[in-house]
Amino acid sequence: MIGDLEHEWHVSLLERGRSGVRLTSDGVQLLPYARKVCGEYQRLQTQVDELNGLQGKGLRAEAEDFFEQHGLHPTPYCTTWDDYAIMSLVERGVGISLLPELILKRTPYHIVIKELSVSTSRDIGFALRDKKTASLAVKRFMEYLNYR
């Protein structure tokens, strides 16, 4: 997605290397505008969800609730859904993150991993068009879910 923007705009937004990713000077210049666009998009999506009567809070809201319940008040510098980008940012000292244990099992990043002192969990939905035409991997996963 970022590569598509760089190509379309004819600018380099990120410097990519083995040690991670960082903003170029053009990226730094455009970042405040990108944040505004993201904020407005989130507000738009919230309004659309309310119009459609959606009740789900979403993972970000759950994380915010977790922080609030434990008296933590982080000031996000940036947000992303890419776990590897998150770990790269944490490795560079940009901040902290709550990540699933599975993604942290064999991380190549030099980060400190600590378990939370409270139990946490989340529900994950599973949907498919037709159980009969599902791949073998999907069928095995469905069997596994019956035992959880």
GIBELQUI-V718194 format. One line per field, one symbol per residue. psi: psi as a letter, one per 30 degrees, with the letter a starting at -180 (. if undefined). burial: # if it has 16 or more other ideal C-beta (glycine too) atoms within 10 Angstrom, else .. A space follows every 10 residues. Layout:
psi = ???
burial = ???
//
This chain:
psi = eeeeeeeefh ljekkklefa klkleeeeef eeeeeeeeee eeeeeeeeee eggkfkelee eeeeeeeefg gkiljkelkl fjeeeeeeee eggfalljlk eeffehkfki lkkkkkflkl llkklkklej eegkleeeee eeeefff.
burial = .....#.... ..##.....# #.....#..# .......... .......... .......... .......... .......... .....##### #......... ........#. #......... .......... .......... ........
//
